[in-house]
Amino acid sequence: MAVGWHRPTKLVIDTQAIKENVCNEVKRMPQGTELFAVVKANGYGHGAVQTAKAAIEGGATGFCVAILDEAIELREAGITEPILILSVVDVSYIELLLKYDLSVTVATQEWLEQAIEQLNHIGTQIPLKIHIKVDTGMGRIGFITPKEVKHAVALIASTKMLAWEGLFTHFSTADEKDVSYFEKQTQRFQAILSVLLELPRYVHVSNSATALWHPDNVGNMIRFGIAMYGLNPSGRVLPEVYPLKPALSLVSKLIQVKELSVGEGIGYGNTYTTTENEWIGTVPIGYADGWLRRLQGFSVLVNGEKCEIVGRICMDQCMIRLPKQTAIGTKVTFIGNDHGEEITMQMVADKLETIHYEVACTFSERMPREYK
Ligand SMILES: *Cc1c(COP(=O)(O)O)cnc(C)c1O
């Protein structure tokens, strides 16, 4: 996709904020714990490679991604730290896992058996690094019973082609006030640990929410995602343990400003009609950029003042109502600070009736990311 470098609309990413968020977490982690920065989905829309580099400066010692291609992207960019792929990779790609020195998640006995067959076929000299995933109540991927895990461990131990590097689980309610389900999952993981005679190098259970609100949990590595980008994992539910610094802003500029008389229609479907003489500004951002149509009626900032988005948001442009005549080229802030006012990702998420995670991932490739 063509990136809009020659248009004023851009995502501005504050890499210093990412570094600080990581650094603040590293400072409060128990001794001997490592922080792996989660940079899946293009670093939650912030840019995977640049985020990863900022995270290293903040003290991250490894990375997690969702898919093989994201891991390869990091390696191709020169990142040499351990990288764990959090979801299942088809065994037919094992040669790539070895070539790029990647660690992979194992969720079933079938995968292990097929992997051994494949590794035999390749005749590998180096072992494949694996992390055993335990499903303690997320219901997504992973071994469920202690017996299943023991079988997997035994199979791994039976061959030199596999290196058991990690054991982990994932919580589904670590960002909630009610801790009962969290505790149930913790107990299940403890039951798994108690039947194992030895443990791998990494035992990890913590996403951002677990790291922030359950810091005493078991494990020696945390998978730090959303909080690194400066966003509260719980949305508005739990208070931040320390101030998280949002890394992303979204800005553009006015490309046209006009005064319309009363009774004029704005945008497709003529869903907005001026009720008096109004100053209407046009901004070059639309739903193709991930600024979704449902954001009609939401406000943006111009010179520190809130301006309503009026009329339907188009594919590439939208219109806002200005309080007064404003110069073409004036900055428009969709997310971020302007003259002491702020529009947060959470506010956008509220308007869209979703979570900021989804908002961050929805920004399209067409918007350039500028790093500072
Ligand atoms: C995405 C993901 C994380 C990171 O979660 P955050 O809430 O962003 O910290 C951690 N672990 C797994 C398995 C994940 O899929």
The ligand as an ORCA input file, in Angstrom:
! r2SCAN-3c Opt
* xyz 0 1
  C      -0.889    -10.098     23.250
  C      -0.408    -11.005     24.307
  C       0.282    -10.484     25.412
  C       0.408     -9.005     25.688
  O      -0.797     -8.544     26.244
  P      -0.957     -7.045     26.769
  O      -2.306     -7.022     27.380
  O      -0.889     -6.181     25.558
  O       0.146     -6.789     27.697
  C       0.828    -11.385     26.305
  N       0.683    -12.716     26.136
  C       0.014    -13.244     25.100
  C      -0.114    -14.720     24.981
  C      -0.570    -12.404     24.156
  O      -1.258    -12.943     23.141
*
